[in-house]
Structure formats: structure tokens, C-alpha cells
Amino acid sequence: MGGWWRFPKGPSRVGGMVEGWLVAERAQLPLWLPIAFGAGITGWFLLAGPQQWIGLVVAALGAAGVGVVLPGRSGRALLLGGLLVAAGCGAIWWRAEHSAAPVLARPQVAQFDAAVLRIESRPARGLVRLVLAPVRRADLPPQLRVNVDVASAPPGLAPGALVALRARLVPPPGPSVPGAYDFRRVAWFDGIGATGKALDPVKLLQAPPKAGEDLRTALSAHIESRLPGSAGGIASALATGDEGAISEDDSEAMRRAGLAHLLSVSGLHVTAVTGAAMLVVLRLLALSPWLALRVRLPLVAAGAGALAAIGYTWLTGGQVPTIRSCVAALLVLVALSLGREALTLRLVAAGALVVLLLWPESLAGPSFQLSFTAVAAIVALHESPHMRRWFEAREERLAPRIAREAGSLLLTGILVELALMPIGLFHFHKGGIYGAVANIAAIPLTTFVVMPLEALALLGDLIGIGGPFWWLTGKAMAVLLWIAHSVASAPGSVAALPVMPAAAFALMVFGGLWIGLWRTRVRIAGLVPLLGGALWALATPGPDLLVTGDGRHVALRMADGSLALLRDRAGDFTRQVLGENGGVEADALAALADRPDARCSPDLCVAEVMQGGRRWRVAATRSAYPVAWRELVAVCASSDIVVSERRLPRACKPRWLRLDRRVLDATGGIAVEFAGGTVRTVHTAAHQPWLDPPTVQPPFSAAKGDRR
């Protein structure tokens, strides 16, 4: 490393400096391969349409062409980076086009027969979620997702069954306000063309060919029968990935405490299962001297661990996060079998590249970002020479060893929380403050107590002695939930932030990667984009006005900084979306009618707020009943902004914005910042395929419940 920055003066000095730096960092260069591939995927999501996508590919290939001319490592790095950026853009483009499936054109009530593809139980919410394939219905999307009340689900319902139902279907909804969750994009890649709710009890027309063989569903039901409530739900989540039995209060506490990752089957769970299988097989085989002397038992144990990882991935439904963790575990086992170091950043990079090749769309989701960021942060920290020197194993007394290991765990937890906080704030607009402390207790409890006890309980049930183990598992679950609620209810446990600019998030991600992946002193330069992005995000003001795409729900920021809702009885989901995107807790949302600076009737609200050095007057209708024409026109003329869920008369002319049904149909949800006069809309000029999909629509006779 020493001396790589010393170069002769002259025109080649910059090139020589870059070449010397790349030589010094040659061991780290492969780590940037998945990042270059991911940059192409990111560019595809951010750019507006085919012309810009082609421009990105051409520019990347042009950079690769320049790399052919340049000598040395800099040329090879530019060549490979350009090719990977182009490949990433091409991969996600191909995946998006090949995911194309018709989408329902408009809301519809339809009666139809369908084959059950997947079942997700949600007992905590009293429903079952079905993924269905309509039978002989070309006027419906090929896959639908329908929620069914538990009481309306017939006995024997399982994948492969044929059912008849009547349901209200809607196209997959997009974000209700700018920055909110985009289910429409997720549904596109999952092949879901409509979602809805069953209106009548579902009829079972034909049982599945091999009823009762859905091991995942049966195992979840068995666990939840032995552990009622959220304890059983968490136990099911650990064993099968099914989180449906966890109550919303407990689930929210886990999220606020930074423990939600324990509920999603990922690296922690796959590692525990793989390690346990290896340990048991190795210990049992070592009991035989003949095998111990003639067979490479660690290799056999690694094979058993691989089978356990694959089986666990299949059992938990084969979701992308689990498959990603399984791939990483298999790479670690291969490294162990070859006598290499068990876990390195190269293995993490290889796992990320495999996942992005198979599911390039996963890069845009929080699951991929959170899991790989956490693992990369942990590995990078423990690969650091300083970390190894401070916390490496050594001969010492018990008390110093415990203190050293606790310090290592605390430092790791703090680093992971800091690394994950920008991702949590970008996607969920809030992040846990005390997650590092909570995880110090919760992760060992889950890995070394809860999961082994649950495994013993399930094995004990095979011979009828599982009861004591279930009792112990329930007690351990109670401790875990106590940790979650204690941390979640602590003062200042959650930091809320309004929607941050995508560019600010990109700066923080790039800065973090630069610091974490390089080894020479150049890594310090990553502090510039990291801190710049963080300051940009913190300095970005929250919206002063949020309007959902249907015009029914309005959140207005008052002079004291709080948000007030137009409709007192807005649902929990709506309150959560408006609160998160406004940078406040949903519980802190007040009713606009209760504010002294607002005047509300059952049909209309008018509020005045001071923002940006001037007084703003906002009016909004709050019922389906019409307001007297003269009164409405007078209110419009005296208001800066008027919002309505229906079409306003042409005579309604506010001083700045008229947001009625006609406008909102074109813009979708809207976020307004008064001081800067900024208006952000859900609908943009982008041309991703899910924004203008092929559509299907049943005839209107189906809306009346007629069978075809």
C-alpha cells in the first residue's frame, strides 16, 4: 500500500495515479462487479423510457470501448464495468418485458371459477389470501390475488384446488401519494393482474389431487395450534416464513424496535439451520472411529448443511430473500469444503450477483438492500485489521473474554444500524434508534434459544413429548416480545423523516460502498457523498399538503408542524401512508375539524396556515354531498388551493391550484410544498411497462354476478 501515490510529473500523472491505486486495491476490484451490474438496473428504473434506456446501454458500451484502448487495470476495469452496466440494464428490461401479463382495466365485480395457486394465511387479520388462476376466462387477468374472510374459506382449501367465488376486483394500485409503496410495480413482476376481496363464501368445486400435502401450511397450522397468539405467529415465521398470525401491535413493536428482520426468513435463520445440521451430523458421525479415520467428516457435514439449507428454503416458500440467503450459505459451504475462509466480501458479492442475475427487480426492494447491506457491513467490519486486532480470540480470563465479545457484538450492532438506517428511512420513512441494543439480546435469544427449542418441540411432537418444549418456547417468545415492546415504547425510539430525494439516497449508498469496499486511504473520500446525502435528506422539508389520488384524503401541515387530516375516520392504512410520507407518526395525526385555525362543516373545510412567510388558505370538500354553487364559487375565489374528490364547476377558480377529480385522474396523488411552490405527482412521464400495461375487462353482465 505504501508509495502507490508517488508518480512522476507530466501528462500521464493522473493515469499513473489511477493505475497505482487500482494495483493497490486489486484484491477489492471484484467486489464492484455486482455494483456495476446493479448500476445498470438502477439506471433502468430511474430513466423515463426506451430511448433513455438505449442511451444508457450505448453510453455503457462506449465506456467499455474506451476501456479497450486504455492500458493496464484502469482499462480493464472500465471495460468490464461498462459491459456490466449495459448487461444490468438489459437484464431488468428483459425481465420487465417477459413479466408482461394483462391487467384489469377498471374495478369490477366478477363471478368466476379459478385454480388455487398459493395460499397465505393471515389469522391475525381474520383472512386468507389466495393467488388464483381464473379458468377459461380470457377476460380476466391470468393471476389474481383475492382476500377471503376466514369464515368464508371452505374446509380443504389448498393449492391445486378448484374454487368458485364472487369478488370485487381492482387493478393493482399504485402509490397513493408521491413516495408511497408502489404495489403496482411489485405485482407486475409477480404476474398479478388484479387484487380484491371475496364478497360471498368461496365454494370448493374440486379438492386438490393430493389434499393435505401442503407441508408448509400444515406445519404453520400445527405450530399455531400449540402456541396461540403472536407467539405462534413468530414461531411459524421462523419455521415456515408465514407471518400471518402475528398481531399488528406485536408486528409494529418488532418494527419499531429494529427486530422485524427476525420475522422474515433470511440469512440469520438459514445460517442457524445450516449450522445446526452440520453440528449434529458431524457429532453423530464422529462417534464412529471407523468413519472418523476414513471419511472427511467436515465435508459430509457441509453436504448435510447444504441439504438442510435447500430444504428449509423450499419449506419456507422459496421467497427471494430466502433463496438469496440459501445461495450465500451454499457459497460459504463450498468455500469451507475447499479450505478457504468461510465468509468474505467476495462471497457476499458473488451471492448478490447471482440474485441480481435471477431477479434483477429485487434490487429496487428494501429486502435485498437491507439484507446484503447488513451482511456486507458485518463482514467488512470484521475483515478490518483494527477489528481483528481488538477482538480476535486469545487466551484470557472469563470476564475479559465476555467483555471483549460483548464489545464486538455491540460495535457490530451499531454499525449495522447505521448502515441500514438510510435504507429504512428511504423506504419506510422511519427508523429505530435503539435497534442495536435490542438486537444484542434478541439475536442470541432467537438463534440459540427460540429456534432450538422450537425444533425440539416439533421433533418431540413426533413421539408425543413435545409439550414441555412448547412451554419453554412460549416463555422464550414472551421474553422476545417483551424486549420488542420495551424498546418500541422507549422515548424517542423511532426517527421519522419525510420522503427524501432519490439522489440523496444514492449519494449515501455510494459513499457507504466506497468506504466499506476499498482498503487504501482513498476510502476516506466516501465521507463526502455519504455526509452530503445525509445532510441533503435531513434538510429536505416535509410536504405541506398531501392529497391521495382519489381526492378523498388530505393531510395539511399546520403552523406548529403537525399534520391534520381532512376526514376524521380515515383508515389505519391511509393514516399510516400519510403520516410516513409527511414525516410524522400515524398516531400524531389530528383531525382538521378540531383545529382552531380551520372551519369545517360536514361537507367542507377551510383552513389557513402560515408557511414560507405568507398565509395560505386551503379548502377541501369532505363528503359526497354537493355544496351550494354560490358558496363553493366564493370559497374557491378566496382560497389558494381547493381539493375535491369530484369534479368542480368551471367557475371554481382558486388563486393557485384546483385539485379535483379531473386533475387528480391525470396526476395521481400530489405532494405540495408551499414555500418553494413545488408540486410532486405520482404520475410522471416515465414509460415503465406497469404504467401502461395491456388490459382486459369482463363484460358488464359479469359485474351483475352472471356466470359465463
Stockholm file with secondary structure:
# STOCKHOLM 1.0

chainA/1-708         MGGWWRFPKGPSRVGGMVEGWLVAERAQLPLWLPIAFGAGITGWFLLAGPQQWIGLVVAALGAAGVGVVLPGRSGRALLLGGLLVAAGCGAIWWRAEHSAAPVLARPQVAQFDAAVLRIESRPARGLVRLVLAPVRRADLPPQLRVNVDVASAPPGLAPGALVALRARLVPPPGPSVPGAYDFRRVAWFDGIGATGKALDPVKLLQAPPKAGEDLRTALSAHIESRLPGSAGGIASALATGDEGAISEDDSEAMRRAGLAHLLSVSGLHVTAVTGAAMLVVLRLLALSPWLALRVRLPLVAAGAGALAAIGYTWLTGGQVPTIRSCVAALLVLVALSLGREALTLRLVAAGALVVLLLWPESLAGPSFQLSFTAVAAIVALHESPHMRRWFEAREERLAPRIAREAGSLLLTGILVELALMPIGLFHFHKGGIYGAVANIAAIPLTTFVVMPLEALALLGDLIGIGGPFWWLTGKAMAVLLWIAHSVASAPGSVAALPVMPAAAFALMVFGGLWIGLWRTRVRIAGLVPLLGGALWALATPGPDLLVTGDGRHVALRMADGSLALLRDRAGDFTRQVLGENGGVEADALAALADRPDARCSPDLCVAEVMQGGRRWRVAATRSAYPVAWRELVAVCASSDIVVSERRLPRACKPRWLRLDRRVLDATGGIAVEFAGGTVRTVHTAAHQPWLDPPTVQPPFSAAKGDRR
#=GR chainA/1-708 SS CTTTTCCCSSTTHHHHHHHHHHHHTTTTGGGGHHHHHHHHHHHHHHSCSHHHHHHHHHHHHHHHHHHHHSCHHHHHHHHHHHHHHHHHHHHHHHHHHHTCCCEESSCEEEEEEEEEEEEEEEGGGTEEEEEEEESSCTTSCSCEEEEEEGGGSCTTCCTTCEEEEEEEEECCCCCSSTTSCCHHHHHHHHTCCEEEEESSCCEEEECCTTTTCCHHHHHHHHHHHHSCHHHHHHHHHHHHCCCTTSCHHHHHHHHHTTCGGGTSCSHHHHHHHHHHHHHHHHHHHTTCHHHHHHSCHHHHHHHHHHHHHHHHHHHTTCCHHHHHHHHHHHHHHHHHHTTCCSSCHHHHHHHHHHHHHHCGGGGGSHHHHHHHHHHHHHHHHHHSHHHHHHHCCCSCCHHHHHHHHHHHHHHHHHHHHHHHHHHHHHHHSEEESSHHHHHHHHHHHIIIIIHHHHHHHHHHHHTTCCHHHHHHHHHHHHHHHHHHHHHHTSTTCEEECCCCCHHHHHHHHHHHHHHHHCCSGGGGGGHHHHHHHHHHHHHSCCCSEEECTTSCCEEEECTTSCEEESSTTCCHHHHHHHHHHHTSCGGGCEEGGGCTTEEECSSEEEEEEEETTEEEEEEEECSSSCCCHHHHHHHHHTCSEEECSSCCCTTCCCSSEEECHHHHHHHCSEEEETTTTEEEESCCSCCCGGGSCCEECCCHHHHTTCCC
#=GC SS_cons         CTTTTCCCSSTTHHHHHHHHHHHHTTTTGGGGHHHHHHHHHHHHHHSCSHHHHHHHHHHHHHHHHHHHHSCHHHHHHHHHHHHHHHHHHHHHHHHHHHTCCCEESSCEEEEEEEEEEEEEEEGGGTEEEEEEEESSCTTSCSCEEEEEEGGGSCTTCCTTCEEEEEEEEECCCCCSSTTSCCHHHHHHHHTCCEEEEESSCCEEEECCTTTTCCHHHHHHHHHHHHSCHHHHHHHHHHHHCCCTTSCHHHHHHHHHTTCGGGTSCSHHHHHHHHHHHHHHHHHHHTTCHHHHHHSCHHHHHHHHHHHHHHHHHHHTTCCHHHHHHHHHHHHHHHHHHTTCCSSCHHHHHHHHHHHHHHCGGGGGSHHHHHHHHHHHHHHHHHHSHHHHHHHCCCSCCHHHHHHHHHHHHHHHHHHHHHHHHHHHHHHHSEEESSHHHHHHHHHHHIIIIIHHHHHHHHHHHHTTCCHHHHHHHHHHHHHHHHHHHHHHTSTTCEEECCCCCHHHHHHHHHHHHHHHHCCSGGGGGGHHHHHHHHHHHHHSCCCSEEECTTSCCEEEECTTSCEEESSTTCCHHHHHHHHHHHTSCGGGCEEGGGCTTEEECSSEEEEEEEETTEEEEEEEECSSSCCCHHHHHHHHHTCSEEECSSCCCTTCCCSSEEECHHHHHHHCSEEEETTTTEEEESCCSCCCGGGSCCEECCCHHHHTTCCC
//
